């Protein structure tokens, strides 16, 4: 599966670490805006990937609602489907449980 693949399978949708971070952050209340998504590595490149690939995919599947103008993110109508799969996935090596 390529990063720009759209899917309505929640387990597949949250398999990408960037997408899992969005859904998990909404579930635990730590993400309300795109700015809350702490990016690592090449920050501008990662932020662009979130805006161009991951956030649109999550929004298209109904897992999030994203206001591009305000930069806010909130749970979408299908959010619970995706959130139910986040805890089942292993954390990426660069992400710790305390993160």
N, CA, C and O atoms as CSV, one atom per row, in Angstrom:
chain,resi,resn,atom,element,x,y,z
A,1,UNK,N,N,0.847,-1.181,0.000
A,1,UNK,CA,C,0.000,0.000,0.000
A,1,UNK,C,C,0.885,1.235,0.000
A,1,UNK,O,O,1.842,1.309,0.771
A,2,UNK,N,N,0.585,2.188,-0.839
A,2,UNK,CA,C,1.329,3.434,-0.871
A,2,UNK,C,C,0.737,4.400,0.142
A,2,UNK,O,O,-0.400,4.232,0.582
A,3,UNK,N,N,1.511,5.409,0.508
A,3,UNK,CA,C,1.057,6.355,1.514
A,3,UNK,C,C,-0.178,7.130,1.100
A,3,UNK,O,O,-0.945,7.569,1.957
A,4,UNK,N,N,-0.388,7.311,-0.218
A,4,UNK,CA,C,-1.539,8.097,-0.645
A,4,UNK,C,C,-2.776,7.245,-0.890
A,4,UNK,O,O,-3.785,7.755,-1.377
A,5,UNK,N,N,-2.720,5.960,-0.564
A,5,UNK,CA,C,-3.864,5.073,-0.736
A,5,UNK,C,C,-4.982,5.456,0.219
A,5,UNK,O,O,-4.760,5.599,1.421
A,6,UNK,N,N,-6.174,5.621,-0.316
A,6,UNK,CA,C,-7.343,5.906,0.509
A,6,UNK,C,C,-7.977,4.570,0.867
A,6,UNK,O,O,-7.990,3.648,0.051
A,7,UNK,N,N,-8.489,4.463,2.053
A,7,UNK,CA,C,-9.113,3.221,2.474
A,7,UNK,C,C,-10.233,3.504,3.456
A,7,UNK,O,O,-10.206,4.498,4.181
A,8,UNK,N,N,-11.212,2.621,3.470
A,8,UNK,CA,C,-12.260,2.718,4.468
A,8,UNK,C,C,-12.094,1.609,5.509
A,8,UNK,O,O,-12.940,1.460,6.390
A,9,UNK,N,N,-11.020,0.839,5.417
A,9,UNK,CA,C,-10.720,-0.175,6.420
A,9,UNK,C,C,-9.967,0.515,7.558
A,9,UNK,O,O,-8.823,0.929,7.373
A,10,UNK,N,N,-10.591,0.645,8.731
A,10,UNK,CA,C,-9.948,1.415,9.804
A,10,UNK,C,C,-8.611,0.851,10.243
A,10,UNK,O,O,-7.721,1.620,10.606
A,11,UNK,N,N,-8.436,-0.459,10.225
A,11,UNK,CA,C,-7.166,-1.042,10.641
A,11,UNK,C,C,-6.053,-0.643,9.680
A,11,UNK,O,O,-4.926,-0.389,10.106
A,12,UNK,N,N,-6.356,-0.586,8.407
A,12,UNK,CA,C,-5.371,-0.177,7.410
A,12,UNK,C,C,-5.131,1.332,7.501
A,12,UNK,O,O,-3.995,1.792,7.389
A,13,UNK,N,N,-6.194,2.087,7.702
A,13,UNK,CA,C,-6.083,3.547,7.748
A,13,UNK,C,C,-5.180,4.017,8.867
A,13,UNK,O,O,-4.448,4.988,8.682
A,14,UNK,N,N,-5.200,3.376,10.006
A,14,UNK,CA,C,-4.383,3.825,11.138
A,14,UNK,C,C,-3.055,3.083,11.235
A,14,UNK,O,O,-2.318,3.268,12.204
A,15,UNK,N,N,-2.741,2.254,10.256
A,15,UNK,CA,C,-1.472,1.527,10.273
A,15,UNK,C,C,-0.286,2.469,10.059
A,15,UNK,O,O,0.795,2.219,10.593
A,16,UNK,N,N,-0.462,3.538,9.294
A,16,UNK,CA,C,0.616,4.513,9.091
A,16,UNK,C,C,0.801,5.303,10.381
A,16,UNK,O,O,-0.175,5.801,10.943
A,17,UNK,N,N,2.036,5.425,10.857
A,17,UNK,CA,C,2.268,6.119,12.128
A,17,UNK,C,C,1.697,7.525,12.176
A,17,UNK,O,O,1.195,7.947,13.218
A,18,UNK,N,N,1.763,8.259,11.075
A,18,UNK,CA,C,1.256,9.623,11.063
A,18,UNK,C,C,-0.255,9.649,11.271
A,18,UNK,O,O,-0.780,10.510,11.977
A,19,UNK,N,N,-0.939,8.709,10.656
A,19,UNK,CA,C,-2.392,8.641,10.796
A,19,UNK,C,C,-2.770,8.163,12.195
A,19,UNK,O,O,-3.724,8.659,12.794
A,20,UNK,N,N,-2.017,7.199,12.707
A,20,UNK,CA,C,-2.271,6.700,14.066
A,20,UNK,C,C,-2.096,7.830,15.075
A,20,UNK,O,O,-2.863,7.933,16.032
A,21,UNK,N,N,-1.087,8.679,14.863
A,21,UNK,CA,C,-0.832,9.794,15.778
A,21,UNK,C,C,-2.016,10.764,15.794
A,21,UNK,O,O,-2.376,11.282,16.851
A,22,UNK,N,N,-2.623,11.011,14.629
A,22,UNK,CA,C,-3.787,11.901,14.549
A,22,UNK,C,C,-4.955,11.306,15.324
A,22,UNK,O,O,-5.555,11.977,16.164
A,23,UNK,N,N,-5.281,10.038,15.039
A,23,UNK,CA,C,-6.436,9.391,15.671
A,23,UNK,C,C,-6.210,9.228,17.169
A,23,UNK,O,O,-7.109,9.505,17.963
A,24,UNK,N,N,-5.026,8.783,17.563
A,24,UNK,CA,C,-4.735,8.600,18.992
A,24,UNK,C,C,-4.777,9.933,19.732
A,24,UNK,O,O,-5.272,9.999,20.857
A,25,UNK,N,N,-4.265,10.991,19.114
A,25,UNK,CA,C,-4.282,12.312,19.744
A,25,UNK,C,C,-5.689,12.847,19.928
A,25,UNK,O,O,-5.994,13.471,20.944
A,26,UNK,N,N,-6.549,12.603,18.944
A,26,UNK,CA,C,-7.947,13.008,19.100
A,26,UNK,C,C,-8.624,12.195,20.199
A,26,UNK,O,O,-9.403,12.731,20.988
A,27,UNK,N,N,-8.322,10.905,20.245
A,27,UNK,CA,C,-8.951,10.028,21.238
A,27,UNK,C,C,-8.571,10.420,22.663
A,27,UNK,O,O,-9.406,10.374,23.566
A,28,UNK,N,N,-7.299,10.807,22.867
A,28,UNK,CA,C,-6.891,11.148,24.236
A,28,UNK,C,C,-6.946,12.642,24.537
A,28,UNK,O,O,-6.544,13.076,25.617
A,29,UNK,N,N,-7.442,13.429,23.582
A,29,UNK,CA,C,-7.637,14.856,23.824
A,29,UNK,C,C,-6.402,15.722,23.688
A,29,UNK,O,O,-6.439,16.895,24.059
A,30,UNK,N,N,-5.308,15.184,23.168
A,30,UNK,CA,C,-4.089,15.981,23.039
A,30,UNK,C,C,-3.972,16.679,21.689
A,30,UNK,O,O,-3.074,17.498,21.496
A,31,UNK,N,N,-4.870,16.365,20.750
A,31,UNK,CA,C,-4.834,16.994,19.421
A,31,UNK,C,C,-6.172,17.657,19.141
A,31,UNK,O,O,-7.223,17.015,19.170
A,32,UNK,N,N,-6.111,18.944,18.872
A,32,UNK,CA,C,-7.283,19.702,18.444
A,32,UNK,C,C,-6.983,20.483,17.178
A,32,UNK,O,O,-7.893,20.940,16.486
A,33,UNK,N,N,-5.697,20.634,16.881
A,33,UNK,CA,C,-5.280,21.408,15.713
A,33,UNK,C,C,-4.085,20.727,15.065
A,33,UNK,O,O,-3.379,19.944,15.700
A,34,UNK,N,N,-3.870,21.035,13.806
A,34,UNK,CA,C,-2.724,20.481,13.088
A,34,UNK,C,C,-1.437,20.828,13.836
A,34,UNK,O,O,-0.509,20.021,13.872
A,35,UNK,N,N,-1.374,22.003,14.426
A,35,UNK,CA,C,-0.185,22.429,15.167
A,35,UNK,C,C,0.112,21.525,16.361
A,35,UNK,O,O,1.249,21.488,16.832
A,36,UNK,N,N,-0.888,20.794,16.858
A,36,UNK,CA,C,-0.680,19.895,17.992
A,36,UNK,C,C,0.042,18.612,17.593
A,36,UNK,O,O,0.506,17.864,18.454
A,37,UNK,N,N,0.135,18.363,16.311
A,37,UNK,CA,C,0.810,17.156,15.835
A,37,UNK,C,C,2.306,17.442,15.805
A,37,UNK,O,O,2.819,18.047,14.864
A,38,UNK,N,N,2.984,17.003,16.834
A,38,UNK,CA,C,4.415,17.263,16.939
A,38,UNK,C,C,5.134,16.463,15.860
A,38,UNK,O,O,5.084,15.233,15.853
A,39,UNK,N,N,5.787,17.148,14.973
A,39,UNK,CA,C,6.478,16.475,13.883
A,39,UNK,C,C,7.941,16.297,14.232
A,39,UNK,O,O,8.533,17.120,14.931
A,40,UNK,N,N,8.512,15.221,13.742
A,40,UNK,CA,C,9.912,14.899,13.996
A,40,UNK,C,C,10.647,14.848,12.669
A,40,UNK,O,O,10.029,14.799,11.605
A,41,UNK,N,N,11.952,14.860,12.738
A,41,UNK,CA,C,12.736,14.743,11.525
A,41,UNK,C,C,12.704,16.032,10.734
A,41,UNK,O,O,12.844,17.121,11.290
A,42,UNK,N,N,12.520,15.902,9.450
A,42,UNK,CA,C,12.445,17.066,8.558
A,42,UNK,C,C,11.047,17.659,8.690
A,42,UNK,O,O,10.123,17.280,7.971
A,43,UNK,N,N,10.915,18.588,9.615
A,43,UNK,CA,C,9.603,19.088,10.030
A,43,UNK,C,C,8.740,19.575,8.873
A,43,UNK,O,O,7.564,19.217,8.797
A,44,UNK,N,N,9.286,20.371,7.984
A,44,UNK,CA,C,8.479,20.919,6.891
A,44,UNK,C,C,8.003,19.812,5.952
A,44,UNK,O,O,6.861,19.830,5.492
A,45,UNK,N,N,8.876,18.855,5.671
A,45,UNK,CA,C,8.507,17.728,4.798
A,45,UNK,C,C,7.429,16.859,5.457
A,45,UNK,O,O,6.488,16.421,4.794
A,46,UNK,N,N,7.568,16.619,6.737
A,46,UNK,CA,C,6.589,15.798,7.454
A,46,UNK,C,C,5.257,16.530,7.550
A,46,UNK,O,O,4.202,15.921,7.372
A,47,UNK,N,N,5.293,17.829,7.829
A,47,UNK,CA,C,4.061,18.617,7.908
A,47,UNK,C,C,3.348,18.625,6.560
A,47,UNK,O,O,2.122,18.521,6.511
A,48,UNK,N,N,4.090,18.746,5.477
A,48,UNK,CA,C,3.499,18.730,4.136
A,48,UNK,C,C,2.862,17.371,3.852
A,48,UNK,O,O,1.778,17.304,3.273
A,49,UNK,N,N,3.524,16.298,4.254
A,49,UNK,CA,C,2.976,14.954,4.060
A,49,UNK,C,C,1.672,14.776,4.843
A,49,UNK,O,O,0.730,14.157,4.349
A,50,UNK,N,N,1.620,15.316,6.052
A,50,UNK,CA,C,0.381,15.266,6.829
A,50,UNK,C,C,-0.740,16.007,6.099
A,50,UNK,O,O,-1.840,15.477,5.939
A,51,UNK,N,N,-0.455,17.231,5.658
A,51,UNK,CA,C,-1.468,18.048,4.977
A,51,UNK,C,C,-1.893,17.471,3.637
A,51,UNK,O,O,-3.071,17.530,3.284
A,52,UNK,N,N,-0.955,16.914,2.888
A,52,UNK,CA,C,-1.244,16.477,1.522
A,52,UNK,C,C,-1.715,15.030,1.430
A,52,UNK,O,O,-2.407,14.676,0.475
A,53,UNK,N,N,-1.363,14.197,2.384
A,53,UNK,CA,C,-1.664,12.773,2.279
A,53,UNK,C,C,-2.506,12.251,3.433
A,53,UNK,O,O,-3.623,11.778,3.225
A,54,UNK,N,N,-1.980,12.335,4.639
A,54,UNK,CA,C,-2.591,11.631,5.768
A,54,UNK,C,C,-3.888,12.265,6.262
A,54,UNK,O,O,-4.881,11.563,6.456
A,55,UNK,N,N,-3.894,13.572,6.467
A,55,UNK,CA,C,-5.128,14.217,6.930
A,55,UNK,C,C,-6.250,14.096,5.900
A,55,UNK,O,O,-7.385,13.813,6.284
A,56,UNK,N,N,-5.976,14.302,4.593
A,56,UNK,CA,C,-7.060,14.105,3.620
A,56,UNK,C,C,-7.591,12.671,3.596
A,56,UNK,O,O,-8.793,12.463,3.430
A,57,UNK,N,N,-6.713,11.681,3.760
A,57,UNK,CA,C,-7.156,10.286,3.757
A,57,UNK,C,C,-8.048,9.993,4.955
A,57,UNK,O,O,-9.076,9.329,4.821
A,58,UNK,N,N,-7.655,10.490,6.129
A,58,UNK,CA,C,-8.472,10.284,7.325
A,58,UNK,C,C,-9.806,11.017,7.209
A,58,UNK,O,O,-10.838,10.513,7.651
A,59,UNK,N,N,-9.779,12.205,6.613
A,59,UNK,CA,C,-11.009,12.975,6.439
A,59,UNK,C,C,-11.938,12.289,5.433
A,59,UNK,O,O,-13.144,12.196,5.665
A,60,UNK,N,N,-11.385,11.815,4.328
A,60,UNK,CA,C,-12.190,11.157,3.301
A,60,UNK,C,C,-12.895,9.907,3.845
A,60,UNK,O,O,-14.021,9.605,3.448
A,61,UNK,N,N,-12.241,9.197,4.739
A,61,UNK,CA,C,-12.829,7.994,5.334
A,61,UNK,C,C,-13.821,8.339,6.444
A,61,UNK,O,O,-14.507,7.451,6.950
A,62,UNK,N,N,-13.909,9.611,6.829
A,62,UNK,CA,C,-14.835,10.022,7.876
A,62,UNK,C,C,-14.290,9.830,9.275
A,62,UNK,O,O,-15.046,9.887,10.245
A,63,UNK,N,N,-12.982,9.600,9.397
A,63,UNK,CA,C,-12.385,9.388,10.712
A,63,UNK,C,C,-12.104,10.707,11.414
A,63,UNK,O,O,-12.112,10.768,12.643
A,64,UNK,N,N,-11.854,11.766,10.644
A,64,UNK,CA,C,-11.633,13.091,11.228
A,64,UNK,C,C,-12.423,14.121,10.433
A,64,UNK,O,O,-12.851,13.872,9.306
A,65,UNK,N,N,-12.602,15.290,11.055
A,65,UNK,CA,C,-13.095,16.473,10.360
A,65,UNK,C,C,-11.975,17.497,10.505
A,65,UNK,O,O,-11.523,17.788,11.613
A,66,UNK,N,N,-11.541,18.034,9.383
A,66,UNK,CA,C,-10.378,18.908,9.353
A,66,UNK,C,C,-10.765,20.243,8.735
A,66,UNK,O,O,-11.186,20.296,7.580
A,67,UNK,N,N,-10.628,21.304,9.490
A,67,UNK,CA,C,-10.870,22.656,9.000
A,67,UNK,C,C,-9.520,23.220,8.575
A,67,UNK,O,O,-8.728,23.651,9.412
A,68,UNK,N,N,-9.269,23.214,7.287
A,68,UNK,CA,C,-7.975,23.650,6.762
A,68,UNK,C,C,-7.686,25.116,7.086
A,68,UNK,O,O,-6.547,25.475,7.384
A,69,UNK,N,N,-8.704,25.953,7.029
A,69,UNK,CA,C,-8.520,27.386,7.288
A,69,UNK,C,C,-8.110,27.635,8.744
A,69,UNK,O,O,-7.165,28.379,9.009
A,70,UNK,N,N,-8.815,27.020,9.670
A,70,UNK,CA,C,-8.535,27.218,11.094
A,70,UNK,C,C,-7.406,26.316,11.588
A,70,UNK,O,O,-6.812,26.577,12.634
A,71,UNK,N,N,-7.108,25.249,10.830
A,71,UNK,CA,C,-6.074,24.306,11.249
A,71,UNK,C,C,-6.528,23.373,12.351
A,71,UNK,O,O,-5.699,22.802,13.059
A,72,UNK,N,N,-7.843,23.207,12.508
A,72,UNK,CA,C,-8.356,22.360,13.588
A,72,UNK,C,C,-8.723,20.971,13.063
A,72,UNK,O,O,-9.057,20.785,11.892
A,73,UNK,N,N,-8.646,20.014,13.971
A,73,UNK,CA,C,-9.001,18.628,13.673
A,73,UNK,C,C,-9.900,18.146,14.797
A,73,UNK,O,O,-9.635,18.420,15.968
A,74,UNK,N,N,-10.960,17.429,14.449
A,74,UNK,CA,C,-11.818,16.833,15.463
A,74,UNK,C,C,-12.312,15.483,14.952
A,74,UNK,O,O,-12.222,15.199,13.757
A,75,UNK,N,N,-12.828,14.660,15.843
A,75,UNK,CA,C,-13.322,13.356,15.414
A,75,UNK,C,C,-14.428,13.484,14.366
A,75,UNK,O,O,-15.297,14.350,14.462
A,76,UNK,N,N,-14.376,12.613,13.374
A,76,UNK,CA,C,-15.406,12.573,12.343
A,76,UNK,C,C,-16.470,11.546,12.688
A,76,UNK,O,O,-16.409,10.922,13.746
A,77,UNK,N,N,-17.450,11.364,11.798
A,77,UNK,CA,C,-18.555,10.449,12.084
A,77,UNK,C,C,-18.131,8.986,12.223
A,77,UNK,O,O,-18.823,8.210,12.882
A,78,UNK,N,N,-17.013,8.597,11.616
A,78,UNK,CA,C,-16.538,7.208,11.701
A,78,UNK,C,C,-15.328,7.070,12.616
A,78,UNK,O,O,-14.622,6.063,12.561
A,79,UNK,N,N,-15.080,8.076,13.459
A,79,UNK,CA,C,-13.886,8.118,14.295
A,79,UNK,C,C,-13.704,6.865,15.145
A,79,UNK,O,O,-12.603,6.318,15.211
A,80,UNK,N,N,-14.759,6.408,15.790
A,80,UNK,CA,C,-14.650,5.268,16.708
A,80,UNK,C,C,-14.138,4.015,16.003
A,80,UNK,O,O,-13.442,3.204,16.615
A,81,UNK,N,N,-14.476,3.846,14.718
A,81,UNK,CA,C,-13.977,2.691,13.959
A,81,UNK,C,C,-12.458,2.693,13.916
A,81,UNK,O,O,-11.827,1.658,14.133
A,82,UNK,N,N,-11.870,3.851,13.639
A,82,UNK,CA,C,-10.411,3.961,13.562
A,82,UNK,C,C,-9.789,3.916,14.947
A,82,UNK,O,O,-8.778,3.242,15.148
A,83,UNK,N,N,-10.372,4.620,15.901
A,83,UNK,CA,C,-9.807,4.681,17.252
A,83,UNK,C,C,-9.738,3.297,17.889
A,83,UNK,O,O,-8.835,3.020,18.678
A,84,UNK,N,N,-10.674,2.441,17.556
A,84,UNK,CA,C,-10.694,1.091,18.126
A,84,UNK,C,C,-9.473,0.271,17.712
A,84,UNK,O,O,-9.145,-0.716,18.371
A,85,UNK,N,N,-8.799,0.660,16.639
A,85,UNK,CA,C,-7.658,-0.106,16.141
A,85,UNK,C,C,-6.308,0.457,16.561
A,85,UNK,O,O,-5.291,-0.215,16.387
A,86,UNK,N,N,-6.267,1.640,17.095
A,86,UNK,CA,C,-4.993,2.285,17.433
A,86,UNK,C,C,-4.221,1.489,18.478
A,86,UNK,O,O,-3.019,1.276,18.317
A,87,UNK,N,N,-4.871,1.053,19.526
A,87,UNK,CA,C,-4.174,0.332,20.592
A,87,UNK,C,C,-3.688,-1.045,20.163
A,87,UNK,O,O,-2.812,-1.620,20.809
A,88,UNK,N,N,-4.246,-1.583,19.077
A,88,UNK,CA,C,-3.842,-2.905,18.600
A,88,UNK,C,C,-2.529,-2.880,17.832
A,88,UNK,O,O,-1.927,-3.929,17.606
A,89,UNK,N,N,-2.080,-1.709,17.431
A,89,UNK,CA,C,-0.892,-1.589,16.591
A,89,UNK,C,C,0.337,-1.320,17.437
A,89,UNK,O,O,0.265,-0.598,18.432
A,90,UNK,N,N,1.477,-1.902,17.043
A,90,UNK,CA,C,2.706,-1.605,17.786
A,90,UNK,C,C,3.150,-0.175,17.529
A,90,UNK,O,O,2.910,0.382,16.458
A,91,UNK,N,N,3.806,0.417,18.535
A,91,UNK,CA,C,4.353,1.763,18.363
A,91,UNK,C,C,5.547,1.692,17.436
A,91,UNK,O,O,6.338,0.753,17.530
A,92,UNK,N,N,5.701,2.654,16.545
A,92,UNK,CA,C,6.912,2.702,15.718
A,92,UNK,C,C,8.132,2.871,16.618
A,92,UNK,O,O,8.019,3.374,17.736
A,93,UNK,N,N,9.279,2.458,16.137
A,93,UNK,CA,C,10.499,2.537,16.948
A,93,UNK,C,C,10.802,3.956,17.410
A,93,UNK,O,O,11.344,4.142,18.499
A,94,UNK,N,N,10.460,4.974,16.594
A,94,UNK,CA,C,10.772,6.352,16.959
A,94,UNK,C,C,9.748,6.982,17.889
A,94,UNK,O,O,9.895,8.142,18.274
A,95,UNK,N,N,8.714,6.235,18.255
A,95,UNK,CA,C,7.650,6.767,19.098
A,95,UNK,C,C,7.609,5.952,20.386
A,95,UNK,O,O,7.561,4.722,20.344
A,96,UNK,N,N,7.627,6.624,21.517
A,96,UNK,CA,C,7.581,5.905,22.782
A,96,UNK,C,C,6.214,6.043,23.403
A,96,UNK,O,O,5.442,6.924,23.024
A,97,UNK,N,N,5.906,5.184,24.352
A,97,UNK,CA,C,4.613,5.213,25.037
A,97,UNK,C,C,4.435,6.507,25.813
A,97,UNK,O,O,3.302,6.928,26.044
A,98,UNK,N,N,5.526,7.151,26.225
A,98,UNK,CA,C,5.432,8.395,26.979
A,98,UNK,C,C,5.243,9.603,26.082
A,98,UNK,O,O,5.059,10.717,26.572
A,99,UNK,N,N,5.285,9.401,24.801
A,99,UNK,CA,C,5.210,10.484,23.820
A,99,UNK,C,C,3.859,11.073,23.694
A,99,UNK,O,O,3.658,11.993,22.902
